[in-house]
Amino acid sequence: MPRRERRSVVALERVGPYSLLRLDRGGLDPGAPGQFFMLEAPQRLLPRALSLCLAPPGELAFLIDPVGPGTEALCALERGASIHVFGPLGNGFRLDVRRPLLVGGGIGMAPLPYLAEALRFPPAVLGFRSAAHAEAAALMPDAEVAIEPTFVTELIDTAHDVLACGPEPMLRAVGVLCPGAQLAWEAPMACGFGACYGCAVEIDGELKRLCVDGPVLELPQAREQVAAA
Amino acid sequence: MRLLNASGCLDALTAPDVARSLDGFVTKTITPLPREGNPPVRIAETAHGMLNAIGLANPGRERFLRETLPRLRELDVPLWVSVGGFCAQDYADTCAALDGIEAIELNLSCPNVDEAADSAAEIVAACRAATPLPLYAKLSAAHPDVAEVARAVAAAGADGLSLINTLRGMALDRRTLLPSLARATGGLSGPGLKPIALAAVHACHAATQLPIVGMGGVMTGRDALELVACGARDVALGTVLFADPEAPSRVRGELARAVEAVGVAQADDVYARAHSAEKTLEIESKVVA
């Protein structure tokens, strides 16, 4: 069940250009891999939606790319500071897969370390735009890594059940390669619990909100979404 | 003073506990036909608020009446239905189809769709003829003289006013300098709106004396109390619900302390107090004259 609690910062670790924000877990449930939390961004009006990266004992850890004022504020938090955390929210990955392959692109690798644990460390492929970004692969030491101009899609063995998270062009390419893939999408969200309709997309002729109907969607739906976008 | 949500800022079916923590739930605006809304990106944060360009996404009147409204009734929360359209008849037809709810809010001011060709007063008059339910006209503070619109809708039969809706604004992407929203512009909400909301509620109370649901940038109990002091009978929470789904109980707690701090027993005791200074000044000036 989602809860909203004020949690304190245990540590903030640099991982290449990203930051791993480790929070005291308190009474929050880490949820299923692919689910997300809304994290209060200091001095900002709206919280930021972040999928859980790792769930060490007593902690929740989030991998953050400082791309705007909210994520920058989160990456500037100091140990001991506290923020409101609300979650877990949305629908995560289905874990009943026979031959899982995890596919991540850039900051889209965020939910994969926790997913890898849940699936007992299946093979994984990660793509990054630079060697500096690829330092984040340290969170998944067994993963195969592609750095542009090599694309992660070149490393995919399509005989696997693919679970992917990354930028939309990557998800689109994965979807074409691997029908039935589980794809974790991203969209701007103000609330994370179905109130704002900011993350709504049309799927199968229906309005779906990624926060309550996703963020993980399977390919037939995802293809509709790409067409609609 | 009742605490409501601003239309479009809560889905009672996905967050029933939040809806039950309010004194009434106001639906997202219902139009005669289903609307998918605007393409993404639909929201953007700004320095003192947020922009949205959802575009009245809703299942349409028939499906709302058949599927959504019965489920909302099960929540046992007083229901306000927000009604939208593109001509007076659109609004009136939906009003005629509604019953067994607390009130109807007529959305006369969405900044994200083309406005109805008919005037606010024409729409209210058509709806007045279509329903005995309480009709609240939701007006925009973007009008040069919102009090004039308030007087017109009062004369046309509105029972109350909802003030204010979002104001059209724009944000640019920090890298590309292109509009952050796919539609380019959206409705600005959040704390930056509060002074505008206070002024609109103040002006419309003075102009009409109609009951007003005040909204616009309410983040705290003190903000709610200030709207009441300007002439709001009830207060609605909007953007704050996105950031804090527990805002209703927090705002109530803060309101109790704010009420105590100004030395009254309850929020209603400061109703329209912001007008008394003017009246005092008027009396003083008459005495001097």
Interface residues (C-beta under 8 A of the other chain):
Chain A: R4 E40 R44 L45 L46 P47 G68 P69 G70 H84 F86 A187 P188 M189 A190 C191 F193 G194 A195 C196 Y197 G198 C199 A200 V201 E202 L207 V212 A228 A229
Chain B: G8 C9 L10 D11 L13 T14 A15 V18 K28 E36 G37 P39 P40 V41 R42 I43 A44 E45 H48 G49 M50 N52 I54 A57 P59 R174 G190 P191 T239 L241 F242 A243 D244 P245 E246
